[in-house]
Amino acid sequence: MTDGPDYVAFDCAPGLKLAAHERVAAIQHDHLCRRLDQLQEMMERQERRLWLTVYGVAAAILGQLFQGLMTVSP
């Protein structure tokens, strides 16, 4: 019976550790870049929705103003 998990010992040269770390860092960097691209796309969609809302409100206000002017003039 052992107290903890069994780990297989292996020899690892410092160059191999550095190469493994560089691969992990590259994977993390790629993932971060993909996530930032996704966030940028989401922000662009949100901006389009915001402008659509602003234009909709402006159109409603102008429509009411035009309707008010039509009822005032004979």
One Martini backbone bead per residue (centre of mass of N, CA, C, O) as a GRO file, in nm:
protein
   74
    1MET     BB    1   0.097   0.036   0.023
    2THR     BB    2   0.043   0.366  -0.062
    3ASP     BB    3   0.033   0.720  -0.011
    4GLY     BB    4   0.054   0.774  -0.324
    5PRO     BB    5   0.117   0.839  -0.622
    6ASP     BB    6   0.261   0.699  -0.902
    7TYR     BB    7   0.572   0.796  -1.027
    8VAL     BB    8   0.758   0.836  -1.309
    9ALA     BB    9   1.076   0.838  -1.359
   10PHE     BB   10   1.269   1.096  -1.533
   11ASP     BB   11   1.478   1.219  -1.768
   12CYS     BB   12   1.552   1.579  -1.792
   13ALA     BB   13   1.655   1.809  -1.978
   14PRO     BB   14   1.665   2.148  -1.993
   15GLY     BB   15   1.589   2.162  -2.296
   16LEU     BB   16   1.322   2.001  -2.271
   17LYS     BB   17   1.184   2.189  -2.073
   18LEU     BB   18   1.192   2.438  -2.256
   19ALA     BB   19   1.034   2.319  -2.493
   20ALA     BB   20   0.779   2.256  -2.334
   21HIS     BB   21   0.724   2.546  -2.241
   22GLU     BB   22   0.700   2.668  -2.526
   23ARG     BB   23   0.455   2.501  -2.613
   24VAL     BB   24   0.264   2.594  -2.390
   25ALA     BB   25   0.286   2.898  -2.450
   26ALA     BB   26   0.178   2.878  -2.742
   27ILE     BB   27  -0.097   2.762  -2.672
   28GLN     BB   28  -0.185   2.994  -2.486
   29HIS     BB   29  -0.156   3.219  -2.697
   30ASP     BB   30  -0.358   3.108  -2.903
   31HIS     BB   31  -0.600   3.108  -2.712
   32LEU     BB   32  -0.594   3.410  -2.647
   33CYS     BB   33  -0.633   3.510  -2.938
   34ARG     BB   34  -0.905   3.374  -2.987
   35ARG     BB   35  -1.053   3.512  -2.752
   36LEU     BB   36  -1.009   3.803  -2.847
   37ASP     BB   37  -1.159   3.769  -3.115
   38GLN     BB   38  -1.431   3.699  -2.989
   39LEU     BB   39  -1.463   3.961  -2.826
   40GLN     BB   40  -1.454   4.152  -3.067
   41GLU     BB   41  -1.705   4.040  -3.210
   42MET     BB   42  -1.902   4.095  -2.977
   43MET     BB   43  -1.858   4.402  -2.968
   44GLU     BB   44  -1.952   4.461  -3.258
   45ARG     BB   45  -2.239   4.353  -3.222
   46GLN     BB   46  -2.313   4.544  -2.987
   47GLU     BB   47  -2.272   4.806  -3.146
   48ARG     BB   48  -2.488   4.754  -3.360
   49ARG     BB   49  -2.724   4.737  -3.160
   50LEU     BB   50  -2.695   5.019  -3.045
   51TRP     BB   51  -2.734   5.177  -3.313
   52LEU     BB   52  -3.012   5.060  -3.375
   53THR     BB   53  -3.145   5.181  -3.125
   54VAL     BB   54  -3.082   5.477  -3.178
   55TYR     BB   55  -3.226   5.490  -3.455
   56GLY     BB   56  -3.504   5.402  -3.352
   57VAL     BB   57  -3.552   5.634  -3.156
   58ALA     BB   58  -3.515   5.863  -3.361
   59ALA     BB   59  -3.748   5.770  -3.547
   60ALA     BB   60  -3.973   5.795  -3.337
   61ILE     BB   61  -3.939   6.095  -3.279
   62LEU     BB   62  -3.973   6.195  -3.573
   63GLY     BB   63  -4.254   6.072  -3.613
   64GLN     BB   64  -4.396   6.234  -3.391
   65LEU     BB   65  -4.322   6.511  -3.503
   66PHE     BB   66  -4.459   6.477  -3.778
   67GLN     BB   67  -4.740   6.416  -3.666
   68GLY     BB   68  -4.770   6.688  -3.518
   69LEU     BB   69  -4.742   6.864  -3.775
   70MET     BB   70  -4.991   6.743  -3.930
   71THR     BB   71  -5.211   6.836  -3.715
   72VAL     BB   72  -5.157   7.149  -3.725
   73SER     BB   73  -5.183   7.151  -4.016
   74PRO     BB   74  -5.442   7.200  -4.268
   0.00000   0.00000   0.00000
